[in-house]
């Protein structure tokens, strides 16, 4: 069966290779790996588009490098932004290839993956391309002023620095930074290069000036956890930029494709940007909990606005009722409308928004002072409706329609509309509330009401955490290079682990005798104290004899006690790469089975001592897909749930060790312990299918060890590879042990732990 699947897979890859129509040997060597990633990330239609666009790039006559980079980067970009971006990448690459800036095509494609991860939106990525195109056109030189003759001096450097710039700036800040460089250095090629490669003091200063606010992309994981924990809700968080819409600034909203939020929030009236994101998410989550759609074909714009304000107030009221702490945050972000401005109606200004803002503030703020009789009446009707329960969107809409019917006058039609202190920035645009029958057949529209529920699937894991990776060639970090996906390890049968422990019962008894010596004693005596908690009889009697004999007695006749405890936190990080499925030399078991036995004994040993410990496993399938499996957390006990996860251990894929170590350290750093130890159990050197330089991941793992050391974490490697002497010292220095006889692993691993924690 496996041979048949392998044959079919090879035939499919061969078919795509023929469609690519490429004769470059360099491409042939990596095409299989690129197709593995593409088939994992793209649909069948997306793969066809991927190959078609790659074929076009390969035929442009610019050599193999643009094609190689496109094949490697495009699947990740498409997985992040949607498969439509494949055409956009090809079109802009083609535009650059016909331009004097054709050499910038490779840096553009090379950094497209990192840029896509920062922007996380097809719309923002297209804005990014527009900025690059504009910069390229304005900084390229011409002899006679008609045809571009000289390439842009700073464009390749700008593209290389784009991931770094976007990690610190919003897209608006990125645009402003580019604009400054164009205006000031367009006629100075050398200075332009220094600016766009971030070598000049001016470039750094302008970047710091444009760096402001809280970026959504840096807090996506935190906000997703907030949404899951408090609202039992989750969705894609998609950023948009406020820099490109001059007439009407977009507002947050949600639809079937995700929750849309600004790419940056500045601090506002003492509220931090991250809290502004939390307020917006809380408001939209409340809508998703309690709002219902309404048919609004016959409603006027005034009526829709009125219903929106009342419905926003209802869901905010219910959210504050569930989580009272939200009220303080909402109040800080909600404007305080000025009732005295109602008299502006006499000057021909439409103030219907002011009246609605007063209603909204009065519902949210019990201390808000107002005198308007209409506002007072309808606020009272709102609270009367809410006293009966959660009410409904339709009931609140009835109150809102009555309010606008009561208060609307002829002057509300004036084009001069009062906006001051009426816009609530954390609220969304309420597009989710409306149904328009005339847009579609009635059956289809009502069918759409339950579409979200029927199609929604529970997310299988948390969003990826991005980690940098060390490039020893340039001596710099590649920003946001590795994507680590974490999840709980699947469960197996806990009884299997109990059987393994029973198998090694004699070894367990021997280990227990050694472990008893490691167990902390509650109290240790400190003798020869002048002041202490109790009398030391031996010393006291000796001092009395000296006194009777005429000698000066020893005054240190007391003793005190101190607690002698262990305060150690341990993380055991397991390499679960495919090579573990191989049979161990001199044994009829696989390396994975022996590792399972050893880890079970080690976990049992640590539990006996009472140290805090966690177990995690990892494997990788390119930098885009490093999997981290939680087998045991620090707060979990050694119980059947943990044993069940350990029993289900499986081997697969490759060993990108640096990213996994950084992720494990993220949790270990948070532990309150005097000593923090990370044990890495592996059977080979760091490697991955998207890395050709053997030293690259070895040096990155070495850098990760240095980072752990700076954070106060002692790392130690237990290596099962007989050839590990060639590389393990480069990574861990002297902090490693090579176990040549793997069949002794269940015995050696607990003993190593004991020796490291004495």
PyMOL commands that set and color helices and strands:
alter all, ss='L'
color gray80, all
select helices_A, chain A and resi 2-20+25-41+44-58+64-81+85-97+104-119+122-139+155-168+171-185+189-196+201-210+216-231+273-290+301-322+326-333+339-347+352-364+373-386+393-407+410-413+431-433+437-439+442-448+451-455+495-503+505-518+537-548+578-581+591-609+640-647+657-668+694-710+724-726+728-732+742-756
alter helices_A, ss='H'
color red, helices_A
select strands_A, chain A and resi 141-142+148-150+214-215+237-240+253-255+258-262+264-265+294-295+434-435+465-471+476-488+521-529+534-535+558-564+568-575+612-620+626-632+675-682+713-719+736-738
alter strands_A, ss='S'
color yellow, strands_A
deselect
rebuild
show_as cartoon
